[in-house]
Amino acid sequence: MVGHTHEDIDALFGNIGKWLKKNNALTVTDLLDGCKQANKMVQEAVPLSQMMDVKTWLLPHTEELHNHSNPHIFKFYRNADGHAEMKYKHWTQDSWEPSGNQPGLKLLKTTVNGVPGIVKPSPAKQDMDALSGSMSKFVCLHDTQKKWWTSFLSGLNDEFEKESYNVDTWVLLDIIAIVQACDKQDIPKSSLLPSQLVKRHTNITTDIPEVYIGHRRSKKKEGNEKTEFEDISEPVRNFLNP
């Protein structure tokens, strides 16, 4: 994404913070419910069951960057050869560096293949026995909430004792497969966009109203046009699972 990336996601977390000032979330389930109550556009909130170890996966392939904590704005793009490059600038009014027709900084020195592994949970920094034993001290918890925490902590112990973890899916491979399905079925990629994103993009790219002085003009009534895309789930599913 070109330029500053602080966007709607910041407002979502801000709304959750406001909700927490007025409500108690004494279990993770309470917190997930609060995320939906605080943000009308959040349809579902779920805890992460696993985390990809992307850093270890990319480390052998990435160039070593220096002083990249100083610029405020970055631009990542694919060059004509298909390689990922980066340009940067300190402030909005500055020019992109490297400047002019110079190529951007090439981020990968070799091609990345495969799928990242899973970050294995570790109890090294947690005293699980102390956590379990402290449950009786929390007088604010109801019996149902204490049962939830007992079950949750017990489940964590099971996770820590696992010898191996399987990768359920990898979002980048899912995206590539869906795009390939669209190309194969001659389906517009815009069909993949969530309706909220389409609406926001339309609002951004639509010409702004004229700025004027004097008496307020009456607004022209416009029809409630709705952007709709063809349902591509069936052809995509057929392509992915022939």
N, C-alpha and C positions, 0 to 999 in steps of 0.2 A: 504494500500500500504506500502510495506517495505521501510524504509529509507526516503530519502529526496523527498518531493512532489512538489518542484518548477519545473515546466515543461513547456510544450508548451504554456500553458495559459499565462505565464509571457511574452513570446515573443509577443503574440497577443496584450496584453495591451500596450507593448512597441511600437508596430507598430502604434497603435491608437494614442499614445502620439506624435509620429513623424508626423503623418498626421495632428494633430491639430495644430502643430507649423506652418504649411504651409497653412492651410485651416480654414475657419470660420464655426462653427456649432452653429447657432443662434436659432435653435429649436431642439427638441428631434428627429424629423424626419431627420434633417440634420446629427445629430450625428449617428443615426442608419445607414444611407447611408455611412457615413464615416467609420464605422466599417467594412463594406463590402469592401469598396475601399482600406482600409489599409491592409486587410488580404484576400488574394485570396481564402483561404480555408474556409472562413466564407460564407456560402450560404445564410443565413438569420439572421437578427438581429431584435429582437422584444422586446418591453418594458414589464416588469413584470406587470401583472394585479393584482396579489395578492401575499402575502408572507405567508408561513406556520409558525405558532408559534411553532417551534420544541422545543425550550427551555422549554416552559411551559409544553409541552406534555411529555418530558423526565424527567423533574425535580423530580417527585415523585419516579422515578425508578432508578435514578443514585446514585452511591456512591459519597461521597464528596472527591474530589482530592485535594492534597496539594503539593506545590513546583513543580507543573508540568510546570511552566513557565521557569524553568532553563535548562532542557535537550534540545538538538537540534534535536534529532532523535527519532521517535516513531514507533512502529510496532503494528498494531492492527490485531488480528486474531481470528478465532473461535477455541476453544479447543475441545477436544474429546467429551465433554458433550454438545457441541453446544452453549456454552456461549462465549460472547465476552470478550477477554482479551487484555491487553496492556503491552508491554515491552518498555524500553527506554534506551538510552545511550547518553552521552554528546557529544562525537566526534566519527567519523567513526571508528577509530582504537580501541575504547573501546569495552568491552563486554556488551552484553545485560543485563539489570537489570529488575527484579530479576534474578540472575545469575543461571547457571547450569540447573538442572532439576526442579528448583522451578517454580511453576505456575506463570503466569503473573497476573497483577492486574485485578481483576474482576470488570468490569465497571458498570454492572447493578445488582441491588439487587432483582428486581422483573421483571416479563415478561411485555413487553410493548405491548399493544393492541390498536386497534382503529386507528384513523387518527387524526393528529394534527389540531387544529383550525386555523383560519386566524388572522393574526395581523391586528387589526383595525386601519386604518389611523387616525391620530390625528392632528388637526391644532394648537395644544397648543403652539408650538414653531414658528408658522408662522403667520404673520399679512397679511391675505389674501387681506384685503381692501387696504393696502399699496402696496402690490404687483401689484394688478390690477391698482391702481392709478398711478404707476410709469411707465406704458407702454409708456406714451407720452414722457418720458424723453429719451427713447432709440432711438436716431435719426438714428442709424445704421440699424434699422429694416425696412424692406419694408412693404408695406400694407399687403401682404399675410402672412408675418411672424407675424405681429401684430395680424391679425385675428386668426392665429394658437394659439398664446399665450392666447388670450381672450377666445377661445374655451377650451383650456387646463385648464386654471384656473377655468372656470365655471364648468368643469367636476369634478375638485377636490372638489369643494364645494358640489356637488352631492354625491361624495364618502364619505365625512365626515358626511353627514346627514343620511347615511344608518344605519338602526337599526341592521341588521344582514348580514352575509356574508356566502355564500355557498362554500363549497370546490368542485371545479371542478374535480380535480383528485389528486392523491398522487402518486408520481413517484415510491416509493418503492412497493406499491401494484401493479402498472403496471408491474414492473420488475418481481415480484413473479408470476403474472398471465401468463406472457409470458414464463417464465422458465417452469412453470407447463404445459403450452401448448406444449412446445418442448418435455418434457418428455412423455406426453400423445401421441403425434404424432410421437415419435421416431425421432426427428429432432435434428441434432447437434447444441449445443448452440453457436458454433463458427459462425453459420449463422447469429447471431444477431449482430456481431461486425461490425462497420462501416469500409469501405474499407481503410480509412486513418489509423485507428488503427491497422488493420491487416498488412498493409504495414510497419508501424513503428515497430511493434513487430517482423516482419520478418527481418528487417534491424538490430535490436538489437541482435537477437538470431543467425543470420547467422555468420559463422566463418569469422574473419577479414582476409584480405589479408596478405600474408607473407611479413615481413619486410626484405629487402635485401640491399646489397651495390653493387656498380658497375654500368654497363650500364643498362639503363631502358629496361625492357622486354616488348614486345608487349602484349597487353591485348587480351585475348581470347574473341571472339564475342559470346555473349549469346543471345538467343531468348528473345523476349519481352513477358515473361510469365506473365500472369495476374491471380491473385487470385480471383476466383469467387465462390460464394456460391449459393445454391439453394434458390429461392425466397420462403420464408416461410410465407409470409403475409396472403395468403388465408387459409392454415390450422390453423394458429394461430387465425385468425378472426373467423373461424368456431367453434373453441374450446371455445373462449371467449363469443361468441354469438350463442349458439346452437339453 
